[in-house]
Amino acid sequence: MERICVFCGSQTGKSERYAEAAATLARVMTKRKIDLVFGGGGIGLMGVIANETLKNGGRAIGVIPRFLSERELGHNGLSELIMVESMHQRKQKMAEMSDGFIALPGGFGTLEELCEILTWRQLTLVDKPVGVLNIDGFFDRLISLFDKMIEEGFLNAWHKNLLIVENDPEALIERFLKFSPTRRQDIEKT
């Protein structure tokens, strides 16, 4: 695994634990020589994980739409900053460049990115690990919503297994490193 895309907030949130976890994830990835691919922002959890990656000698690759960069939200000191024209192109580029996807706490954008990549995984458009770093139960209600979707017949039970959930960065990366792509025939049997 060479690159992991991290979806996360342009804010740091109310709890210091979110920034601490983002920094720890950066150190774990850097130690494993895994490059960071992210939304290219220099603020919030995006800035925290990028700065910690760079501080520890890792590569931080940002992908940012031009309109966000023009608002001075782009990180200026990255290993590489890729400029695109739209949010859709940003997600597509990050997906193409990455070997897996992790969501940290964030807002609408983070949730949308996570749900889109989970949908792509469900449809077997990507066969890469998708996970959340569930800091202090941040994603518990979303996971409960997924359970409700299964209960109500909108998802199959096996869909829940498409999302790797851990509250420890080291454990999450270990599961990513052990990830085995799903065979399409296995999916169709369920």
C-alpha positions in Angstrom: 0.0 0.0 0.0 1.7 3.2 -1.2 -1.0 5.9 -0.8 -4.1 6.4 1.4 -6.6 9.1 0.7 -7.9 10.7 3.9 -11.2 12.6 3.9 -11.5 15.0 6.8 -12.8 18.3 8.0 -11.7 21.8 7.2 -12.3 22.5 10.9 -10.6 20.8 13.8 -13.8 20.3 15.8 -14.5 20.9 19.4 -12.5 18.0 20.9 -8.7 18.1 20.8 -8.8 14.3 20.3 -9.7 14.8 16.6 -6.5 16.7 15.9 -4.5 14.3 18.0 -5.9 11.3 16.1 -5.2 13.0 12.8 -1.6 13.6 13.8 -1.2 10.1 15.1 -2.6 8.7 11.8 -0.1 10.8 9.9 2.8 9.4 12.0 1.5 5.8 11.6 1.2 6.2 7.8 4.6 7.9 7.5 6.3 5.2 9.6 4.8 2.6 7.1 6.0 4.8 4.2 2.4 5.4 3.0 1.9 8.7 1.3 -1.1 10.9 2.2 -3.5 11.9 -0.5 -6.1 14.5 0.7 -8.2 17.5 -0.3 -5.3 19.9 -0.3 -6.5 22.3 2.4 -4.2 24.0 4.9 -6.8 24.4 7.6 -8.7 22.2 10.0 -7.9 18.5 10.2 -6.7 18.6 6.6 -3.9 21.0 7.7 -3.1 18.9 10.8 -2.7 15.6 9.0 -0.7 17.3 6.1 1.6 19.2 8.5 2.3 16.1 10.6 3.0 14.0 7.5 5.5 16.6 6.3 7.0 17.1 9.7 7.7 13.4 9.9 9.3 13.2 6.4 6.3 11.8 4.6 4.8 12.8 1.3 1.5 14.8 1.4 -0.3 15.1 -2.0 -3.2 17.5 -2.1 -5.9 17.7 -4.8 -7.9 20.9 -4.7 -10.4 22.6 -7.0 -9.2 25.9 -8.3 -12.1 27.9 -6.7 -11.1 26.6 -3.3 -7.4 27.4 -3.8 -8.4 30.9 -4.9 -10.1 31.4 -1.6 -6.7 30.9 0.0 -7.7 27.6 1.6 -5.0 25.5 -0.2 -1.9 24.3 1.7 1.2 26.0 0.4 3.9 23.6 1.5 2.9 20.2 0.2 5.0 17.6 -1.6 2.6 18.0 -4.5 -0.6 20.1 -5.1 -2.8 19.0 -8.0 -5.2 21.6 -9.2 -8.6 20.5 -10.7 -11.6 22.3 -11.9 -14.4 20.7 -9.9 -15.3 18.8 -6.7 -16.1 15.8 -8.9 -12.7 15.9 -10.6 -11.1 16.1 -7.1 -12.8 12.9 -5.9 -12.0 11.1 -9.1 -8.4 12.1 -9.0 -8.0 11.1 -5.4 -9.7 7.8 -6.1 -7.3 7.1 -9.0 -4.2 7.9 -7.0 -5.1 6.0 -3.8 -4.8 2.4 -2.6 -7.4 3.0 0.2 -9.6 5.6 1.9 -10.0 6.7 5.5 -12.5 9.2 6.8 -11.8 11.2 9.9 -14.4 13.5 11.6 -15.7 16.2 9.4 -18.8 17.9 8.0 -21.0 17.5 4.9 -18.0 17.3 2.5 -16.3 14.5 4.5 -19.6 12.6 4.7 -20.3 13.0 1.0 -16.8 11.7 0.1 -17.1 8.7 2.4 -20.6 7.8 1.1 -19.5 8.2 -2.5 -16.5 6.0 -2.2 -18.6 3.4 -0.2 -21.1 3.4 -3.1 -18.3 2.9 -5.6 -17.0 0.0 -3.4 -20.5 -1.5 -3.2 -20.8 -1.3 -7.0 -17.3 -2.8 -7.4 -16.1 0.4 -9.2 -13.2 0.3 -6.7 -11.9 -2.6 -4.8 -9.8 -0.9 -2.2 -10.3 -0.7 1.6 -12.6 2.0 3.0 -12.5 2.8 6.7 -13.4 5.3 9.4 -11.3 6.3 12.3 -14.1 6.4 14.9 -12.6 8.8 17.4 -14.7 9.0 20.6 -17.6 7.3 18.7 -17.9 10.1 16.1 -19.2 7.7 13.5 -21.5 5.6 15.8 -24.7 7.2 14.6 -23.8 6.8 11.0 -23.0 3.2 11.6 -26.4 2.9 13.3 -28.0 4.4 10.2 -26.3 1.8 8.1 -27.8 -0.9 10.4 -31.2 0.7 9.9 -30.8 0.6 6.2 -30.1 -3.1 6.4 -33.0 -3.6 8.8 -35.3 -1.8 6.4 -34.1 -3.7 3.3 -32.2 -0.9 1.6 -28.8 -2.6 2.0 -27.8 -6.2 2.2 -26.1 -7.3 5.4 -22.8 -7.9 3.7 -22.7 -4.2 2.7 -21.8 -3.3 6.3 -18.5 -5.3 5.8 -17.5 -2.9 3.1 -16.6 -0.3 5.9 -13.7 -0.9 8.2 -14.3 0.7 11.6 -11.5 1.2 14.1 -10.9 3.7 16.9 -7.1 3.3 16.8 -5.0 4.6 13.9 -2.5 1.7 14.2 -5.2 -0.9 14.2 -6.9 0.7 11.2 -3.7 0.8 9.1 -3.0 -2.9 10.1 -6.4 -3.9 8.7 -5.8 -1.9 5.5 -2.4 -3.7 5.0 -4.2 -7.1 5.4 -7.0 -6.1 3.1 -7.9 -8.6 0.4 -9.9 -7.4 -2.7 -13.4 -8.8 -2.9 -14.1 -11.2 -5.7 -17.1 -10.2 -7.7 -18.6 -13.8 -7.6 -18.4 -13.7 -3.8 -20.5 -10.5 -3.8 -23.1 -11.8 -6.2 -23.7 -14.9 -3.9 -24.8 -12.8 -1.0 
